[in-house]
Amino acid sequence: MAANTGHEEQTGAPPPSSEPDPAAAQAPAPVRVQVRGRRPRGRVAAAVSVFGELLITAGVVLGLFVVYSLWWTNVLADRAAGKQSDDVRHNWAREATGGGGGPKSFDAADGIGFLHVPAMDSGEVLVKKGTNTSLLNDGVAGYYTDPVKSALPWDEQGNFTLAAHRDGHGARFHNIHKVRTGDAVVFETRDTWYVYKVYKELPQTSKYNVEVLMPVPKESGKTKPGRYLTLTTCTPVYTSDYRYIVWAELERTEKVDKERTPPPELR
Protein backbone atom coordinates (compact mmCIF):
# COMPACT_ATOMS: atom_id res chain seq x y z
CA MET A 1 0.00 0.00 0.00
CA ALA A 2 2.84 2.36 0.84
CA ALA A 3 4.55 1.66 -2.46
CA ASN A 4 1.42 2.41 -4.36
CA THR A 5 1.00 5.69 -2.57
CA GLY A 6 4.49 6.76 -3.34
CA HIS A 7 4.05 5.91 -7.01
CA GLU A 8 0.93 8.01 -7.22
CA GLU A 9 2.76 10.97 -5.77
CA GLN A 10 5.54 10.63 -8.36
CA THR A 11 3.27 10.19 -11.37
CA GLY A 12 0.63 12.82 -10.40
CA ALA A 13 0.13 16.30 -11.98
CA PRO A 14 3.18 18.49 -11.80
CA PRO A 15 3.06 21.30 -9.29
CA PRO A 16 1.89 24.65 -10.60
CA SER A 17 4.61 26.65 -12.17
CA SER A 18 5.41 30.08 -10.89
CA GLU A 19 6.20 31.17 -14.43
CA PRO A 20 3.37 33.30 -16.09
CA ASP A 21 1.61 31.76 -19.08
CA PRO A 22 2.03 34.08 -22.09
CA ALA A 23 -1.12 32.78 -23.78
CA ALA A 24 -3.19 33.30 -20.66
CA ALA A 25 -1.90 36.82 -20.18
CA GLN A 26 -2.92 37.79 -23.72
CA ALA A 27 -6.43 36.22 -23.60
CA PRO A 28 -9.29 38.78 -23.58
CA ALA A 29 -12.03 38.91 -21.00
CA PRO A 30 -15.06 38.09 -23.21
CA VAL A 31 -17.60 38.15 -20.41
CA ARG A 32 -16.81 41.72 -19.43
CA VAL A 33 -16.96 42.93 -23.03
CA GLN A 34 -20.39 41.34 -23.59
CA VAL A 35 -21.89 42.78 -20.41
CA ARG A 36 -20.71 46.28 -21.21
CA GLY A 37 -22.12 46.04 -24.75
CA ARG A 38 -25.62 45.04 -23.57
CA ARG A 39 -26.30 47.96 -21.24
CA PRO A 40 -26.80 50.71 -23.90
CA ARG A 41 -28.98 48.43 -25.99
CA GLY A 42 -31.13 47.63 -22.98
CA ARG A 43 -31.66 51.29 -22.19
CA VAL A 44 -32.60 52.10 -25.79
CA ALA A 45 -35.00 49.16 -25.95
CA ALA A 46 -36.65 50.25 -22.70
CA ALA A 47 -37.00 53.83 -23.95
CA VAL A 48 -38.50 52.64 -27.24
CA SER A 49 -40.92 50.39 -25.37
CA VAL A 50 -42.08 53.21 -23.10
CA PHE A 51 -42.45 55.58 -26.05
CA GLY A 52 -44.46 52.97 -27.94
CA GLU A 53 -46.77 52.48 -24.99
CA LEU A 54 -47.29 56.22 -24.75
CA LEU A 55 -48.16 56.38 -28.45
CA ILE A 56 -50.65 53.55 -28.06
CA THR A 57 -52.23 55.26 -25.05
CA ALA A 58 -52.42 58.57 -26.91
CA GLY A 59 -54.01 56.81 -29.87
CA VAL A 60 -56.62 55.19 -27.67
CA VAL A 61 -57.41 58.50 -25.96
CA LEU A 62 -57.66 60.27 -29.32
CA GLY A 63 -59.89 57.54 -30.68
CA LEU A 64 -62.20 57.81 -27.69
CA PHE A 65 -62.34 61.58 -28.10
CA VAL A 66 -63.30 61.21 -31.77
CA VAL A 67 -66.02 58.70 -30.85
CA TYR A 68 -67.29 61.08 -28.19
CA SER A 69 -67.23 64.11 -30.48
CA LEU A 70 -68.72 62.55 -33.60
CA TRP A 71 -71.03 59.89 -32.21
CA TRP A 72 -71.89 60.23 -28.54
CA THR A 73 -72.56 63.99 -28.74
CA ASN A 74 -74.97 63.23 -31.59
CA VAL A 75 -76.77 60.68 -29.40
CA LEU A 76 -77.11 63.18 -26.56
CA ALA A 77 -78.17 65.98 -28.91
CA ASP A 78 -80.81 63.82 -30.60
CA ARG A 79 -82.29 62.98 -27.21
CA ALA A 80 -82.36 66.60 -26.10
CA ALA A 81 -83.77 67.86 -29.41
CA GLY A 82 -86.39 65.13 -29.52
CA LYS A 83 -87.68 65.99 -26.08
CA GLN A 84 -87.77 69.71 -26.80
CA SER A 85 -89.51 69.15 -30.13
CA ASP A 86 -92.14 66.94 -28.50
CA ASP A 87 -92.77 69.63 -25.90
CA VAL A 88 -93.28 72.28 -28.57
CA ARG A 89 -95.70 70.15 -30.58
CA HIS A 90 -97.57 69.19 -27.43
CA ASN A 91 -98.01 72.86 -26.57
CA TRP A 92 -99.20 73.59 -30.11
CA ALA A 93 -101.77 70.85 -29.87
CA ARG A 94 -103.20 72.39 -26.69
CA GLU A 95 -103.47 75.93 -27.96
CA ALA A 96 -105.63 77.49 -30.64
CA THR A 97 -103.85 78.66 -33.81
CA GLY A 98 -103.25 82.37 -34.27
CA GLY A 99 -104.72 84.42 -37.07
CA GLY A 100 -101.79 85.49 -39.22
CA GLY A 101 -98.41 86.72 -38.07
CA GLY A 102 -96.49 84.62 -35.61
CA PRO A 103 -97.75 81.87 -33.33
CA LYS A 104 -100.42 83.09 -30.93
CA SER A 105 -98.42 82.70 -27.72
CA PHE A 106 -95.02 81.26 -28.57
CA ASP A 107 -92.00 81.41 -26.32
CA ALA A 108 -88.80 81.89 -28.31
CA ALA A 109 -86.87 80.16 -25.55
CA ASP A 110 -88.88 76.97 -26.15
CA GLY A 111 -88.76 77.15 -29.93
CA ILE A 112 -90.52 79.13 -32.63
CA GLY A 113 -90.97 76.37 -35.20
CA PHE A 114 -89.33 73.71 -37.32
CA LEU A 115 -86.99 73.98 -40.29
CA HIS A 116 -87.32 71.43 -43.11
CA VAL A 117 -84.62 71.15 -45.78
CA PRO A 118 -85.25 68.05 -47.90
CA ALA A 119 -81.88 68.30 -49.65
CA MET A 120 -80.06 67.98 -46.32
CA ASP A 121 -82.09 64.93 -45.27
CA SER A 122 -81.87 65.96 -41.62
CA GLY A 123 -85.56 65.74 -40.75
CA GLU A 124 -87.27 68.53 -38.91
CA VAL A 125 -84.99 70.89 -37.00
CA LEU A 126 -86.31 72.81 -34.02
CA VAL A 127 -85.42 76.51 -34.18
CA LYS A 128 -84.83 78.50 -31.01
CA LYS A 129 -83.66 82.00 -30.13
CA GLY A 130 -79.90 82.53 -30.05
CA THR A 131 -76.78 80.94 -31.51
CA ASN A 132 -74.65 80.31 -28.43
CA THR A 133 -72.79 77.01 -28.31
CA SER A 134 -74.70 75.54 -25.38
CA LEU A 135 -78.00 76.05 -27.22
CA LEU A 136 -76.80 74.61 -30.54
CA ASN A 137 -75.24 71.64 -28.73
CA ASP A 138 -78.77 70.40 -28.01
CA GLY A 139 -79.16 69.50 -31.67
CA VAL A 140 -81.25 72.51 -32.67
CA ALA A 141 -80.82 75.50 -34.97
CA GLY A 142 -80.84 79.03 -33.62
CA TYR A 143 -81.63 82.42 -35.09
CA TYR A 144 -79.16 85.27 -34.66
CA THR A 145 -79.58 88.00 -32.12
CA ASP A 146 -75.98 89.20 -32.47
CA PRO A 147 -74.05 90.70 -34.27
CA VAL A 148 -77.03 91.30 -36.59
CA LYS A 149 -80.54 90.77 -35.27
CA SER A 150 -82.52 88.27 -37.32
CA ALA A 151 -85.93 88.95 -38.74
CA LEU A 152 -88.60 86.30 -38.13
CA PRO A 153 -90.54 84.53 -40.90
CA TRP A 154 -93.79 86.39 -40.23
CA ASP A 155 -92.12 89.82 -40.41
CA GLU A 156 -93.09 91.83 -43.49
CA GLN A 157 -89.46 92.03 -44.57
CA GLY A 158 -86.00 91.11 -43.37
CA ASN A 159 -83.55 88.24 -43.27
CA PHE A 160 -84.35 85.16 -41.17
CA THR A 161 -80.81 84.03 -40.30
CA LEU A 162 -80.08 80.60 -38.81
CA ALA A 163 -77.07 78.66 -37.57
CA ALA A 164 -76.53 75.01 -36.59
CA HIS A 165 -73.66 72.58 -36.15
CA ARG A 166 -72.21 70.73 -39.12
CA ASP A 167 -70.52 67.93 -37.16
CA GLY A 168 -71.20 66.55 -33.70
CA HIS A 169 -74.00 67.69 -31.38
CA GLY A 170 -76.71 66.61 -33.81
CA ALA A 171 -74.96 67.97 -36.93
CA ARG A 172 -78.23 69.39 -38.27
CA PHE A 173 -76.50 71.20 -41.15
CA HIS A 174 -74.00 68.43 -41.94
CA ASN A 175 -75.25 68.05 -45.52
CA ILE A 176 -75.58 71.73 -46.32
CA HIS A 177 -73.23 71.20 -49.28
CA LYS A 178 -76.01 69.16 -50.95
CA VAL A 179 -78.36 72.15 -51.11
CA ARG A 180 -78.59 73.64 -54.60
CA THR A 181 -80.19 76.65 -56.26
CA GLY A 182 -83.89 75.96 -56.76
CA ASP A 183 -84.22 73.64 -53.76
CA ALA A 184 -87.03 74.17 -51.27
CA VAL A 185 -86.61 75.21 -47.65
CA VAL A 186 -89.74 75.15 -45.51
CA PHE A 187 -90.27 76.69 -42.10
CA GLU A 188 -93.18 75.41 -40.04
CA THR A 189 -94.92 77.32 -37.26
CA ARG A 190 -98.05 76.34 -35.40
CA ASP A 191 -100.34 77.97 -37.95
CA THR A 192 -98.31 78.60 -41.11
CA TRP A 193 -95.96 76.94 -43.59
CA TYR A 194 -93.35 79.34 -45.01
CA VAL A 195 -92.01 78.04 -48.29
CA TYR A 196 -88.63 79.42 -49.46
CA LYS A 197 -86.62 78.77 -52.59
CA VAL A 198 -82.81 78.68 -52.57
CA TYR A 199 -81.29 81.19 -54.96
CA LYS A 200 -77.58 81.16 -54.09
CA GLU A 201 -74.90 79.27 -52.14
CA LEU A 202 -71.58 80.57 -50.82
CA PRO A 203 -69.36 77.53 -50.05
CA GLN A 204 -66.79 79.49 -48.06
CA THR A 205 -66.45 82.87 -46.43
CA SER A 206 -64.78 84.35 -43.37
CA LYS A 207 -66.40 83.58 -40.03
CA TYR A 208 -66.23 87.33 -39.39
CA ASN A 209 -68.28 88.17 -42.50
CA VAL A 210 -71.47 89.62 -41.00
CA GLU A 211 -72.63 91.02 -44.34
CA VAL A 212 -74.24 87.66 -45.12
CA LEU A 213 -76.64 88.28 -42.22
CA MET A 214 -77.78 91.76 -43.18
CA PRO A 215 -81.52 92.44 -43.79
CA VAL A 216 -80.64 92.80 -47.47
CA PRO A 217 -77.82 90.29 -48.10
CA LYS A 218 -76.15 92.17 -50.95
CA GLU A 219 -73.40 89.57 -51.23
CA SER A 220 -76.12 87.19 -52.43
CA GLY A 221 -77.00 89.55 -55.26
CA LYS A 222 -80.07 91.12 -53.67
CA THR A 223 -80.37 94.90 -53.60
CA LYS A 224 -83.90 95.48 -52.30
CA PRO A 225 -85.71 94.54 -49.08
CA GLY A 226 -87.52 91.24 -49.16
CA ARG A 227 -88.27 88.18 -47.06
CA TYR A 228 -85.07 86.20 -47.06
CA LEU A 229 -83.72 83.21 -45.21
CA THR A 230 -80.02 82.51 -44.57
CA LEU A 231 -78.49 79.23 -43.37
CA THR A 232 -74.98 79.34 -41.89
CA THR A 233 -72.64 76.68 -40.55
CA CYS A 234 -68.95 75.90 -40.16
CA THR A 235 -66.78 74.65 -43.02
CA PRO A 236 -64.79 72.59 -43.94
CA VAL A 237 -66.34 69.63 -42.15
CA TYR A 238 -64.85 68.99 -38.69
CA THR A 239 -63.38 72.49 -38.53
CA SER A 240 -64.65 75.99 -37.74
CA ASP A 241 -62.25 78.00 -39.88
CA TYR A 242 -64.84 79.38 -42.32
CA ARG A 243 -68.58 79.59 -42.87
CA TYR A 244 -70.83 77.95 -45.47
CA ILE A 245 -73.82 80.08 -46.51
CA VAL A 246 -77.11 79.31 -48.27
CA TRP A 247 -79.61 82.03 -49.17
CA ALA A 248 -83.30 81.53 -49.95
CA GLU A 249 -86.26 83.82 -50.63
CA LEU A 250 -89.86 83.39 -49.54
CA GLU A 251 -92.11 82.20 -52.34
CA ARG A 252 -95.41 81.73 -50.54
CA THR A 253 -97.13 80.83 -47.29
CA GLU A 254 -99.77 78.19 -46.58
CA LYS A 255 -102.11 77.89 -43.63
CA VAL A 256 -101.73 74.78 -41.50
CA ASP A 257 -104.85 72.60 -41.60
CA LYS A 258 -106.14 70.37 -38.82
CA GLU A 259 -104.16 67.38 -40.09
CA ARG A 260 -101.02 69.49 -40.50
CA THR A 261 -100.72 68.36 -44.10
CA PRO A 262 -97.29 69.49 -45.32
CA PRO A 263 -96.86 71.48 -48.51
CA PRO A 264 -95.97 69.57 -51.72
CA GLU A 265 -92.28 70.32 -51.26
CA LEU A 266 -92.24 68.04 -48.21
CA ARG A 267 -94.42 65.20 -49.49
ZAMARGU-4260 file (C-alpha; in steps of 0.2 Angstrom, whole numbers, plus 5000, padded with zeros to 4 digits):
<rodrens>
0) 5000/5000/5000 | 5014/5012/5004 | 5023/5008/4988 | 5007/5012/4978 | 5005/5028/4987
5) 5022/5034/4983 | 5020/5030/4965 | 5005/5040/4964 | 5014/5055/4971 | 5028/5053/4958
10) 5016/5051/4943 | 5003/5064/4948 | 5001/5082/4940 | 5016/5092/4941 | 5015/5106/4954
15) 5009/5123/4947 | 5023/5133/4939 | 5027/5150/4946 | 5031/5156/4928 | 5017/5167/4920
20) 5008/5159/4905 | 5010/5170/4890 | 4994/5164/4881 | 4984/5166/4897 | 4991/5184/4899
25) 4985/5189/4881 | 4968/5181/4882 | 4954/5194/4882 | 4940/5195/4895 | 4925/5190/4884
30) 4912/5191/4898 | 4916/5209/4903 | 4915/5215/4885 | 4898/5207/4882 | 4891/5214/4898
35) 4896/5231/4894 | 4889/5230/4876 | 4872/5225/4882 | 4868/5240/4894 | 4866/5254/4880
40) 4855/5242/4870 | 4844/5238/4885 | 4842/5256/4889 | 4837/5260/4871 | 4825/5246/4870
45) 4817/5251/4886 | 4815/5269/4880 | 4808/5263/4864 | 4795/5252/4873 | 4790/5266/4884
50) 4788/5278/4870 | 4778/5265/4860 | 4766/5262/4875 | 4764/5281/4876 | 4759/5282/4858
55) 4747/5268/4860 | 4739/5276/4875 | 4738/5293/4865 | 4730/5284/4851 | 4717/5276/4862
60) 4713/5292/4870 | 4712/5301/4853 | 4701/5288/4847 | 4689/5289/4862 | 4688/5308/4859
65) 4683/5306/4841 | 4670/5293/4846 | 4664/5305/4859 | 4664/5321/4848 | 4656/5313/4832
70) 4645/5299/4839 | 4641/5301/4857 | 4637/5320/4856 | 4625/5316/4842 | 4616/5303/4853
75) 4614/5316/4867 | 4609/5330/4855 | 4596/5319/4847 | 4589/5315/4864 | 4588/5333/4869
80) 4581/5339/4853 | 4568/5326/4852 | 4562/5330/4870 | 4561/5349/4866 | 4552/5346/4849
85) 4539/5335/4858 | 4536/5348/4871 | 4534/5361/4857 | 4522/5351/4847 | 4512/5346/4863
90) 4510/5364/4867 | 4504/5368/4849 | 4491/5354/4851 | 4484/5362/4867 | 4483/5380/4860
95) 4472/5387/4847 | 4481/5393/4831 | 4484/5412/4829 | 4476/5422/4815 | 4491/5427/4804
100) 4508/5434/4810 | 4518/5423/4822 | 4511/5409/4833 | 4498/5415/4845 | 4508/5413/4861
105) 4525/5406/4857 | 4540/5407/4868 | 4556/5409/4858 | 4566/5401/4872 | 4556/5385/4869
110) 4556/5386/4850 | 4547/5396/4837 | 4545/5382/4824 | 4553/5369/4813 | 4565/5370/4799
115) 4563/5357/4784 | 4577/5356/4771 | 4574/5340/4761 | 4591/5342/4752 | 4600/5340/4768
120) 4590/5325/4774 | 4591/5330/4792 | 4572/5329/4796 | 4564/5343/4805 | 4575/5354/4815
125) 4568/5364/4830 | 4573/5383/4829 | 4576/5393/4845 | 4582/5410/4849 | 4600/5413/4850
130) 4616/5405/4842 | 4627/5402/4858 | 4636/5385/4858 | 4626/5378/4873 | 4610/5380/4864
135) 4616/5373/4847 | 4624/5358/4856 | 4606/5352/4860 | 4604/5348/4842 | 4594/5363/4837
140) 4596/5377/4825 | 4596/5395/4832 | 4592/5412/4825 | 4604/5426/4827 | 4602/5440/4839
145) 4620/5446/4838 | 4630/5453/4829 | 4615/5457/4817 | 4597/5454/4824 | 4587/5441/4813
150) 4570/5445/4806 | 4557/5431/4809 | 4547/5423/4796 | 4531/5432/4799 | 4539/5449/4798
155) 4535/5459/4783 | 4553/5460/4777 | 4570/5456/4783 | 4582/5441/4784 | 4578/5426/4794
160) 4596/5420/4799 | 4600/5403/4806 | 4615/5393/4812 | 4617/5375/4817 | 4632/5363/4819
165) 4639/5354/4804 | 4647/5340/4814 | 4644/5333/4832 | 4630/5338/4843 | 4616/5333/4831
170) 4625/5340/4815 | 4609/5347/4809 | 4617/5356/4794 | 4630/5342/4790 | 4624/5340/4772
175) 4622/5359/4768 | 4634/5356/4754 | 4620/5346/4745 | 4608/5361/4744 | 4607/5368/4727
180) 4599/5383/4719 | 4581/5380/4716 | 4579/5368/4731 | 4565/5371/4744 | 4567/5376/4762
185) 4551/5376/4772 | 4549/5383/4790 | 4534/5377/4800 | 4525/5387/4814 | 4510/5382/4823
190) 4498/5390/4810 | 4508/5393/4794 | 4520/5385/4782 | 4533/5397/4775 | 4540/5390/4759
195) 4557/5397/4753 | 4567/5394/4737 | 4586/5393/4737 | 4594/5406/4725 | 4612/5406/4730
200) 4626/5396/4739 | 4642/5403/4746 | 4653/5388/4750 | 4666/5397/4760 | 4668/5414/4768
205) 4676/5422/4783 | 4668/5418/4800 | 4669/5437/4803 | 4659/5441/4788 | 4643/5448/4795
210) 4637/5455/4778 | 4629/5438/4774 | 4617/5441/4789 | 4611/5459/4784 | 4592/5462/4781
215) 4597/5464/4763 | 4611/5451/4759 | 4619/5461/4745 | 4633/5448/4744 | 4619/5436/4738
220) 4615/5448/4724 | 4600/5456/4732 | 4598/5475/4732 | 4580/5477/4738 | 4571/5473/4755
225) 4562/5456/4754 | 4559/5441/4765 | 4575/5431/4765 | 4581/5416/4774 | 4600/5413/4777
230) 4608/5396/4783 | 4625/5397/4791 | 4637/5383/4797 | 4655/5379/4799 | 4666/5373/4785
235) 4676/5363/4780 | 4668/5348/4789 | 4676/5345/4807 | 4683/5362/4807 | 4677/5380/4811
240) 4689/5390/4801 | 4676/5397/4788 | 4657/5398/4786 | 4646/5390/4773 | 4631/5400/4767
245) 4614/5397/4759 | 4602/5410/4754 | 4583/5408/4750 | 4569/5419/4747 | 4551/5417/4752
250) 4539/5411/4738 | 4523/5409/4747 | 4514/5404/4764 | 4501/5391/4767 | 4489/5389/4782
255) 4491/5374/4792 | 4476/5363/4792 | 4469/5352/4806 | 4479/5337/4800 | 4495/5347/4798
260) 4496/5342/4780 | 4514/5347/4773 | 4516/5357/4757 | 4520/5348/4741 | 4539/5352/4744
265) 4539/5340/4759 | 4528/5326/4753
</rodrens>
